[in-house]
Amino acid sequence: MGTYGQIFIDSDNNSTTGYIDGTWTTTGIDYMIENRNLNSHLVHDNSWKWTGLGTTNVSVSNNTTVYEARVAKTALSGLSTSIKVGFKDVNSSWNTVCMLSASGVLPVYTLK
């Protein structure tokens, strides 16, 4: 694992809102967890302009092979019953080491 883990969440399952990441197709990423901080992206564009929401609603556990994060559902506004999630492992030079999914669309998860 690299220095930084980034979890990207399309909380409303809507590709016309949120951050546009050229790595994946049809993204509308509303939240990112990075360095144990929850961040939101308020506009629909590809600018790296995230609003920090702090660490209160986030817990992260990671080691050399695993990166796990939890975020309170109440911290994600406009939460749909289906969300998309992606992950990037980033080194200290901010270069992507690996990512899930490696290409294409972000996988969809159904919330209970």
FITI-327061 format. One line per field, with one value per atom (N, C-alpha, C, O): residue number from 1; residue in three letters; atom name; y, x, z. Coordinates in steps of 0.05 Angstrom, whole numbers. Each point is the difference from the previous one (the first is absolute). Layout:
<nodes>
num <- (NUM/...)
residuo <- (Ala/...)
atomo <- (CA/...)
Y <- (Y/...)
X <- (X/...)
Z <- (Z/...)
</nodes>
This chain:
<nodes>
num <- (1/1/1/1/2/2/2/2/3/3/3/3/4/4/4/4/5/5/5/5/6/6/6/6/7/7/7/7/8/8/8/8/9/9/9/9/10/10/10/10/11/11/11/11/12/12/12/12/13/13/13/13/14/14/14/14/15/15/15/15/16/16/16/16/17/17/17/17/18/18/18/18/19/19/19/19/20/20/20/20/21/21/21/21/22/22/22/22/23/23/23/23/24/24/24/24/25/25/25/25/26/26/26/26/27/27/27/27/28/28/28/28/29/29/29/29/30/30/30/30/31/31/31/31/32/32/32/32/33/33/33/33/34/34/34/34/35/35/35/35/36/36/36/36/37/37/37/37/38/38/38/38/39/39/39/39/40/40/40/40/41/41/41/41/42/42/42/42/43/43/43/43/44/44/44/44/45/45/45/45/46/46/46/46/47/47/47/47/48/48/48/48/49/49/49/49/50/50/50/50/51/51/51/51/52/52/52/52/53/53/53/53/54/54/54/54/55/55/55/55/56/56/56/56/57/57/57/57/58/58/58/58/59/59/59/59/60/60/60/60/61/61/61/61/62/62/62/62/63/63/63/63/64/64/64/64/65/65/65/65/66/66/66/66/67/67/67/67/68/68/68/68/69/69/69/69/70/70/70/70/71/71/71/71/72/72/72/72/73/73/73/73/74/74/74/74/75/75/75/75/76/76/76/76/77/77/77/77/78/78/78/78/79/79/79/79/80/80/80/80/81/81/81/81/82/82/82/82/83/83/83/83/84/84/84/84/85/85/85/85/86/86/86/86/87/87/87/87/88/88/88/88/89/89/89/89/90/90/90/90/91/91/91/91/92/92/92/92/93/93/93/93/94/94/94/94/95/95/95/95/96/96/96/96/97/97/97/97/98/98/98/98/99/99/99/99/100/100/100/100/101/101/101/101/102/102/102/102/103/103/103/103/104/104/104/104/105/105/105/105/106/106/106/106/107/107/107/107/108/108/108/108/109/109/109/109/110/110/110/110/111/111/111/111/112/112/112/112)
residuo <- (Met/Met/Met/Met/Gly/Gly/Gly/Gly/Thr/Thr/Thr/Thr/Tyr/Tyr/Tyr/Tyr/Gly/Gly/Gly/Gly/Gln/Gln/Gln/Gln/Ile/Ile/Ile/Ile/Phe/Phe/Phe/Phe/Ile/Ile/Ile/Ile/Asp/Asp/Asp/Asp/Ser/Ser/Ser/Ser/Asp/Asp/Asp/Asp/Asn/Asn/Asn/Asn/Asn/Asn/Asn/Asn/Ser/Ser/Ser/Ser/Thr/Thr/Thr/Thr/Thr/Thr/Thr/Thr/Gly/Gly/Gly/Gly/Tyr/Tyr/Tyr/Tyr/Ile/Ile/Ile/Ile/Asp/Asp/Asp/Asp/Gly/Gly/Gly/Gly/Thr/Thr/Thr/Thr/Trp/Trp/Trp/Trp/Thr/Thr/Thr/Thr/Thr/Thr/Thr/Thr/Thr/Thr/Thr/Thr/Gly/Gly/Gly/Gly/Ile/Ile/Ile/Ile/Asp/Asp/Asp/Asp/Tyr/Tyr/Tyr/Tyr/Met/Met/Met/Met/Ile/Ile/Ile/Ile/Glu/Glu/Glu/Glu/Asn/Asn/Asn/Asn/Arg/Arg/Arg/Arg/Asn/Asn/Asn/Asn/Leu/Leu/Leu/Leu/Asn/Asn/Asn/Asn/Ser/Ser/Ser/Ser/His/His/His/His/Leu/Leu/Leu/Leu/Val/Val/Val/Val/His/His/His/His/Asp/Asp/Asp/Asp/Asn/Asn/Asn/Asn/Ser/Ser/Ser/Ser/Trp/Trp/Trp/Trp/Lys/Lys/Lys/Lys/Trp/Trp/Trp/Trp/Thr/Thr/Thr/Thr/Gly/Gly/Gly/Gly/Leu/Leu/Leu/Leu/Gly/Gly/Gly/Gly/Thr/Thr/Thr/Thr/Thr/Thr/Thr/Thr/Asn/Asn/Asn/Asn/Val/Val/Val/Val/Ser/Ser/Ser/Ser/Val/Val/Val/Val/Ser/Ser/Ser/Ser/Asn/Asn/Asn/Asn/Asn/Asn/Asn/Asn/Thr/Thr/Thr/Thr/Thr/Thr/Thr/Thr/Val/Val/Val/Val/Tyr/Tyr/Tyr/Tyr/Glu/Glu/Glu/Glu/Ala/Ala/Ala/Ala/Arg/Arg/Arg/Arg/Val/Val/Val/Val/Ala/Ala/Ala/Ala/Lys/Lys/Lys/Lys/Thr/Thr/Thr/Thr/Ala/Ala/Ala/Ala/Leu/Leu/Leu/Leu/Ser/Ser/Ser/Ser/Gly/Gly/Gly/Gly/Leu/Leu/Leu/Leu/Ser/Ser/Ser/Ser/Thr/Thr/Thr/Thr/Ser/Ser/Ser/Ser/Ile/Ile/Ile/Ile/Lys/Lys/Lys/Lys/Val/Val/Val/Val/Gly/Gly/Gly/Gly/Phe/Phe/Phe/Phe/Lys/Lys/Lys/Lys/Asp/Asp/Asp/Asp/Val/Val/Val/Val/Asn/Asn/Asn/Asn/Ser/Ser/Ser/Ser/Ser/Ser/Ser/Ser/Trp/Trp/Trp/Trp/Asn/Asn/Asn/Asn/Thr/Thr/Thr/Thr/Val/Val/Val/Val/Cys/Cys/Cys/Cys/Met/Met/Met/Met/Leu/Leu/Leu/Leu/Ser/Ser/Ser/Ser/Ala/Ala/Ala/Ala/Ser/Ser/Ser/Ser/Gly/Gly/Gly/Gly/Val/Val/Val/Val/Leu/Leu/Leu/Leu/Pro/Pro/Pro/Pro/Val/Val/Val/Val/Tyr/Tyr/Tyr/Tyr/Thr/Thr/Thr/Thr/Leu/Leu/Leu/Leu/Lys/Lys/Lys/Lys)
atomo <- (N/CA/C/O/N/CA/C/O/N/CA/C/O/N/CA/C/O/N/CA/C/O/N/CA/C/O/N/CA/C/O/N/CA/C/O/N/CA/C/O/N/CA/C/O/N/CA/C/O/N/CA/C/O/N/CA/C/O/N/CA/C/O/N/CA/C/O/N/CA/C/O/N/CA/C/O/N/CA/C/O/N/CA/C/O/N/CA/C/O/N/CA/C/O/N/CA/C/O/N/CA/C/O/N/CA/C/O/N/CA/C/O/N/CA/C/O/N/CA/C/O/N/CA/C/O/N/CA/C/O/N/CA/C/O/N/CA/C/O/N/CA/C/O/N/CA/C/O/N/CA/C/O/N/CA/C/O/N/CA/C/O/N/CA/C/O/N/CA/C/O/N/CA/C/O/N/CA/C/O/N/CA/C/O/N/CA/C/O/N/CA/C/O/N/CA/C/O/N/CA/C/O/N/CA/C/O/N/CA/C/O/N/CA/C/O/N/CA/C/O/N/CA/C/O/N/CA/C/O/N/CA/C/O/N/CA/C/O/N/CA/C/O/N/CA/C/O/N/CA/C/O/N/CA/C/O/N/CA/C/O/N/CA/C/O/N/CA/C/O/N/CA/C/O/N/CA/C/O/N/CA/C/O/N/CA/C/O/N/CA/C/O/N/CA/C/O/N/CA/C/O/N/CA/C/O/N/CA/C/O/N/CA/C/O/N/CA/C/O/N/CA/C/O/N/CA/C/O/N/CA/C/O/N/CA/C/O/N/CA/C/O/N/CA/C/O/N/CA/C/O/N/CA/C/O/N/CA/C/O/N/CA/C/O/N/CA/C/O/N/CA/C/O/N/CA/C/O/N/CA/C/O/N/CA/C/O/N/CA/C/O/N/CA/C/O/N/CA/C/O/N/CA/C/O/N/CA/C/O/N/CA/C/O/N/CA/C/O/N/CA/C/O/N/CA/C/O/N/CA/C/O/N/CA/C/O/N/CA/C/O/N/CA/C/O/N/CA/C/O/N/CA/C/O/N/CA/C/O/N/CA/C/O/N/CA/C/O/N/CA/C/O/N/CA/C/O/N/CA/C/O/N/CA/C/O/N/CA/C/O/N/CA/C/O/N/CA/C/O/N/CA/C/O)
Y <- (-24/24/25/0/20/25/17/-10/35/18/8/3/1/10/-18/-11/7/-14/20/17/-20/18/-17/-16/18/-13/20/20/-25/18/-11/-24/40/-9/17/25/-37/13/-7/-20/37/-6/1/-13/29/2/-17/1/-15/-17/16/-9/34/18/11/15/-22/9/29/10/4/28/19/24/-35/16/-9/-22/40/-7/0/9/-19/1/-19/-23/32/-16/-10/16/-42/-11/-15/-18/27/-12/-29/-12/2/-28/-19/-20/27/-18/15/24/-40/12/7/-13/33/9/2/-12/28/5/26/19/-19/23/-3/-4/7/-7/23/22/-28/20/2/21/-43/0/-15/-19/27/-15/-2/20/-43/-4/-2/-17/35/1/8/20/-34/6/2/18/-36/-1/23/4/12/23/-5/-12/20/-1/27/21/-21/24/-2/-21/44/0/17/19/-25/15/12/-15/41/13/6/5/-5/7/-23/-19/19/-21/9/11/-17/6/-18/-16/20/-16/16/-8/30/15/-15/-12/14/-12/19/9/-2/19/-15/0/-11/-15/16/16/-19/13/-20/-21/27/-17/-1/21/-45/-4/-12/-4/-1/-9/-30/-15/6/-28/-12/-24/40/-9/-25/-18/17/-21/-22/-16/15/-18/-15/11/-37/-15/-16/-10/9/-13/-19/7/-30/-20/-9/-9/11/-9/-11/7/-25/-10/-3/13/-29/-2/-14/1/-15/-15/6/-8/23/4/30/12/-2/27/-2/-7/13/-2/26/11/-2/25/-4/-15/29/2/29/17/-12/27/-2/-18/35/0/8/19/-34/6/29/13/-4/26/23/22/-29/20/4/19/-36/1/10/-15/40/11/-10/-6/4/-10/-29/-8/-7/-28/-17/0/-14/-18/-28/-5/-12/-28/-15/-22/33/-12/22/22/-29/19/-13/-25/42/-10/7/22/-40/4/-8/-20/37/-6/5/15/-26/3/5/-12/31/4/-1/11/-26/-1/19/-3/23/22/1/-2/5/2/28/18/-14/26/22/23/-31/20/5/13/-24/3/-14/9/-29/-17/-24/-12/4/-23/-25/-5/-11/-26/-22/-16/16/-18/11/19/-31/10/-23/-19/22/-18/16/19/-24/-18/12/25/-42/9/17/16/-19/17/-4/-15/30/-3/14/21/-33/12/-8/-21/37/-6/-22/2/-21/-19/12/19/-30/9/-18/-24/36/-14/8/24/-43/5/2/-18/40/4/-12/0/-9/-11/20/-5)
X <- (17/-17/18/21/-30/14/-4/-11/19/-2/-29/-7/-9/-27/-21/5/-27/-22/-23/-5/-8/-22/-24/1/-22/-25/-20/-5/-5/-18/-28/-4/-15/-28/-19/-1/-13/-22/-25/-14/8/-21/-29/-18/14/-27/-4/-21/43/-1/-9/-16/26/-7/26/14/-9/24/0/20/-42/-1/4/-4/12/7/28/8/6/25/24/-1/23/27/0/-9/21/3/29/19/-15/27/4/-15/35/5/9/1/6/9/-23/4/-28/-23/-20/-1/-16/-21/-24/-5/-10/-25/2/-16/35/2/-14/0/-10/-12/6/-18/43/9/-7/9/-25/-9/18/2/11/17/26/1/19/26/10/0/9/13/30/9/6/29/14/-8/28/15/-19/3/-22/-19/-20/-13/12/-18/-22/6/-30/-22/0/0/-2/-1/-23/-8/-5/-21/8/16/-28/4/-27/-17/15/-26/-10/-23/42/-8/6/15/-27/4/22/-6/31/23/23/-2/25/24/21/23/-31/20/4/-18/42/7/-7/18/-43/-10/-18/-25/36/-15/-4/17/-40/-7/4/-13/31/5/-23/-10/2/-22/10/-16/42/12/1/-5/12/4/-21/1/-19/-20/-15/-4/-5/-17/15/-13/39/17/19/11/-8/22/14/-13/39/17/19/12/-9/20/15/-12/38/16/27/11/0/27/12/-9/29/14/-17/7/-28/-16/-30/-14/5/-29/-5/14/-36/-9/-30/-15/6/-28/-10/14/-37/-11/-29/-14/5/-29/-8/15/-39/-11/-29/-14/6/-28/-19/6/-27/-20/-10/-5/2/-11/19/-9/34/19/-2/12/-26/-3/-27/-20/18/-26/-8/17/-43/-10/6/3/-1/8/-21/-23/31/-18/2/18/-36/2/21/9/0/22/21/-5/30/23/22/1/17/24/24/1/18/24/25/0/21/25/23/-4/27/23/25/4/13/26/21/-3/24/23/21/8/0/17/26/-1/23/26/6/-16/39/7/5/0/3/2/-27/-2/-19/-28/-5/-17/33/-5/-16/4/-23/-17/16/12/-12/14/-18/8/-33/-20/-28/-2/-18/-27/-20/5/-28/-22/-25/-6/-8/6/22/4/10/24/-8/16/-40/-10/-30/-12/1/-29/-17/8/-30/-19/7/12/-21/3/-21/-22/29/-19/-23/5/-28/-24/-5/1/-6/-7/-27/-7/-9/-27/2/11/-22/0/-25/-21/24/-23/-8/-19)
Z <- (0/0/0/13/-27/-1/25/20/-22/23/6/23/-44/4/-13/-22/35/-11/-5/17/-40/-6/-8/-19/34/-6/-11/13/-37/-14/1/-5/13/3/-16/4/-22/-14/16/-5/25/19/-11/11/-31/-11/-26/-12/4/-24/-24/-17/15/-21/-13/13/-37/-14/-8/-10/14/-8/24/-2/25/23/10/-5/19/12/-18/-23/33/-13/-24/2/-24/-24/0/-3/7/-1/-26/-7/-8/-27/1/-21/44/3/-7/-13/23/-4/-18/-1/-12/-17/17/21/-29/12/31/14/-5/29/8/-16/39/13/30/15/-8/27/19/-4/24/19/24/13/-6/25/-5/-17/31/0/29/15/-8/26/-7/-15/27/-4/26/13/-5/24/24/17/-15/22/1/20/-42/-1/-21/-22/28/-19/-15/13/-39/-16/-19/-9/2/-19/-24/2/-25/-25/-8/-8/10/-2/-28/-5/-14/-28/-18/7/-31/-20/-19/-21/28/-18/8/18/-31/5/16/0/13/16/27/11/-1/26/22/15/-12/20/19/-5/26/19/25/8/4/25/23/1/18/22/20/8/-1/19/26/19/-17/25/3/-19/43/5/19/6/3/20/-9/16/-41/-9/-15/-14/16/-16/18/19/-24/12/-22/-18/20/-20/14/21/-33/10/-25/-19/20/-23/9/21/-38/3/-27/-19/16/-26/-22/-23/31/-20/1/-18/38/3/7/15/-28/6/5/-19/43/6/12/17/-26/11/6/-14/34/7/1/9/-19/2/8/-9/26/9/-23/-14/11/-21/3/-20/44/5/-10/-2/-3/-9/-30/-11/-3/-29/-8/1/-9/-8/-27/-17/12/-26/-5/-23/44/-2/-14/8/-29/-14/12/16/-24/9/-15/8/-31/-15/-3/-8/15/-2/-17/-3/-7/-14/17/12/-12/17/-16/-14/16/-13/20/20/-25/18/-16/-21/30/-11/22/21/-27/18/-12/-23/38/-10/16/25/-39/14/9/-4/17/11/-21/7/-32/-22/-13/-20/32/-9/-26/-16/10/-24/8/21/-38/6/-3/-21/42/0/-11/-17/26/-10/6/16/-28/5/-4/-15/27/-3/-7/16/-35/-22/-17/-1/-13/-16/-23/-9/-2/-22/-2/14/-33/-5/21/10/-3/19/28/5/14/28/7/-10/27/8/17/15/-17/14/24/-2/25/24/10/-1/10/11/30/13/-2/29/12/-12/36/15/21/15)
</nodes>
